[in-house]
Amino acid sequence: MQFVYVLPGWEGSVADGRVLRDAISRRHGLKVPHGGCYYLVDTGYTNCEGFLAPFRGQRYHLNEWRQGYQPSTSEEFFNMKHASARNVIERCFGLVKLRWGILRSPSFYPVRVHNRIIIACCLLHNFIRTYMSLDPIEEELGEGLSSNVIDDDEPNIINIHPSDAWATWKMELANQMFDEWKASRN
């Protein structure tokens, strides 16, 4: 529930892939180590090393899994778990907007000032999560998760290219998760 990297300033209509390429190519950009680490991304992003996207054309949103519907394929199960994990990201954004009212209304500041406000709000959010033993807003919402730290000494991903190896790994992961889930139900 902490921000790892913030890149404000892009218009909402820009393709996610362009924003991601910009983020990882900057001098002090987003760091994604090779092997073992990845970010969960939505279908607007390329499924490639370091970025794990859901399966397209399968159920995804959590409200599609309510009312007792059970996944029938490994792709559906993977997407259900992916959506559940990505929900943490949405909760983090919701918490920041709840805490900082300036982010809930249209901005009349110049873009440069508004970008700095966004960064300041995210930094203060991380500070509160790190140094307050009890966050009243989070306590009220009944949420709280530990954070993960990325080692800056690792070599990082600098290009976004889909690969057969990454697609195969994702499918193997989905199959393994689905098989374990089916076995736990028997």
C-alpha positions in Angstrom: 0.0 0.0 0.0 2.9 2.3 -0.7 3.9 4.1 -3.9 7.1 2.7 -5.5 7.2 5.2 -8.4 5.1 8.2 -9.4 5.1 9.7 -12.9 2.5 12.5 -13.1 1.9 14.6 -16.1 0.7 12.3 -18.8 -2.7 12.8 -20.2 -5.3 10.1 -19.3 -5.8 9.3 -23.0 -2.2 8.3 -23.6 -1.6 4.5 -24.2 -0.3 2.8 -21.1 2.6 1.3 -23.0 4.0 4.7 -23.9 3.9 5.9 -20.3 5.6 2.7 -19.1 8.4 3.0 -21.7 8.9 6.6 -20.6 9.0 5.5 -16.9 11.6 2.8 -17.3 13.8 4.8 -19.7 14.3 7.9 -17.5 17.5 8.4 -15.6 15.8 8.0 -12.2 12.9 5.9 -13.7 11.0 2.9 -12.6 13.3 0.1 -11.5 12.2 -3.4 -12.4 14.8 -6.1 -11.7 15.3 -9.1 -14.0 14.0 -12.4 -12.7 11.7 -13.0 -9.8 10.0 -9.6 -9.6 7.1 -8.3 -11.6 4.4 -5.7 -11.4 0.8 -6.5 -12.0 -0.5 -4.5 -14.9 -3.9 -4.2 -16.7 -4.6 -5.3 -20.2 -3.4 -2.0 -21.6 0.1 -3.1 -21.0 2.3 -5.7 -22.7 2.6 -8.9 -20.9 6.4 -9.2 -20.8 9.3 -9.8 -18.4 8.7 -7.7 -15.3 5.0 -6.9 -16.1 2.3 -9.5 -15.6 -1.0 -8.8 -17.4 -4.2 -10.7 -17.2 -5.4 -13.0 -19.9 -7.4 -11.1 -22.5 -10.9 -12.3 -23.4 -11.5 -13.9 -20.0 -13.5 -12.8 -17.0 -11.5 -10.3 -14.9 -13.3 -7.8 -12.7 -14.0 -8.9 -9.2 -17.8 -8.2 -9.5 -17.9 -10.9 -12.2 -16.8 -13.5 -9.5 -19.5 -12.6 -7.0 -22.7 -14.5 -6.5 -20.9 -17.9 -6.3 -19.6 -18.0 -9.8 -16.5 -20.3 -9.9 -13.7 -20.2 -12.5 -13.7 -23.1 -15.0 -10.3 -22.6 -16.6 -6.8 -21.8 -15.4 -7.0 -18.4 -17.3 -10.2 -17.4 -15.5 -8.7 -18.4 -12.1 -5.5 -16.5 -12.9 -7.5 -13.4 -13.8 -9.6 -13.7 -10.6 -6.4 -13.8 -8.5 -4.8 -11.0 -10.6 -7.8 -8.8 -10.1 -7.8 -9.4 -6.4 -4.2 -8.5 -6.1 -4.6 -5.4 -8.3 -7.4 -4.3 -6.1 -4.7 -3.4 -3.5 -3.4 -0.8 -6.0 -6.9 0.6 -6.4 -7.3 0.8 -2.6 -4.0 2.6 -2.3 -5.2 5.3 -4.8 -8.5 5.5 -3.0 -6.8 6.0 0.3 -4.6 8.8 -1.1 -7.6 10.6 -2.6 -9.5 10.1 0.7 -6.6 11.6 2.7 -5.8 14.5 0.4 -8.9 16.4 -0.8 -6.9 18.4 -3.3 -6.7 15.3 -5.4 -10.4 14.8 -5.5 -11.3 18.0 -7.4 -10.3 19.6 -10.7 -7.0 21.4 -10.5 -6.6 25.0 -11.6 -2.9 25.1 -10.9 -0.3 25.0 -13.8 0.5 21.4 -14.8 4.0 21.6 -13.2 2.6 22.7 -9.8 -0.1 20.0 -10.0 2.4 17.3 -10.7 4.4 18.4 -7.7 1.2 18.3 -5.5 0.6 14.7 -6.7 4.2 13.7 -5.8 4.0 15.4 -2.4 0.7 13.7 -1.6 2.2 10.3 -2.5 5.4 10.9 -0.5 3.4 12.0 2.5 1.2 8.9 2.2 4.3 6.7 2.2 5.7 8.6 5.2 2.5 8.0 7.1 2.5 4.3 6.2 6.2 4.0 7.2 6.3 6.0 10.5 2.8 6.0 12.0 2.1 2.8 14.0 -1.6 3.4 13.5 -3.1 5.3 10.6 -6.5 6.5 11.6 -7.9 6.6 8.0 -6.6 3.1 7.2 -7.8 1.8 10.6 -11.2 3.2 9.9 -11.3 1.4 6.5 -9.9 -1.8 8.1 -7.0 -2.1 5.7 -3.2 -2.5 6.0 -0.5 -4.4 4.2 3.2 -4.6 4.4 5.4 -3.1 1.8 8.0 -4.6 -0.5 11.4 -3.0 -1.2 13.3 -3.4 -4.4 17.1 -3.8 -4.3 18.7 -1.0 -6.4 21.8 -3.1 -6.9 20.1 -5.6 -9.3 20.2 -5.1 -13.1 16.9 -3.6 -14.2 14.6 -4.1 -17.2 15.1 -1.4 -19.7 13.0 -2.6 -22.7 9.4 -3.8 -23.0 9.2 -6.8 -25.4 6.8 -9.6 -25.3 8.5 -13.0 -25.3 7.4 -16.6 -25.7 9.3 -17.5 -22.5 7.3 -15.0 -20.5 4.0 -16.1 -22.0 4.8 -19.7 -21.3 5.8 -18.9 -17.7 2.5 -17.0 -17.2 0.5 -20.0 -18.6 2.5 -22.4 -16.4 1.8 -20.2 -13.4 -1.9 -20.1 -14.2 -2.1 -23.8 -14.6 -0.2 -24.4 -11.3 -2.5 -22.0 -9.4 -5.6 -23.5 -10.9 -4.5 -27.1 -10.2 -3.7 -26.2 -6.5 -7.1 -24.5 -6.2 -8.9 -27.5 -7.6 -7.0 -29.9 -5.4 -7.8 -27.8 -2.3 -11.5 -28.1 -3.1 -11.5 -31.9 -3.2 
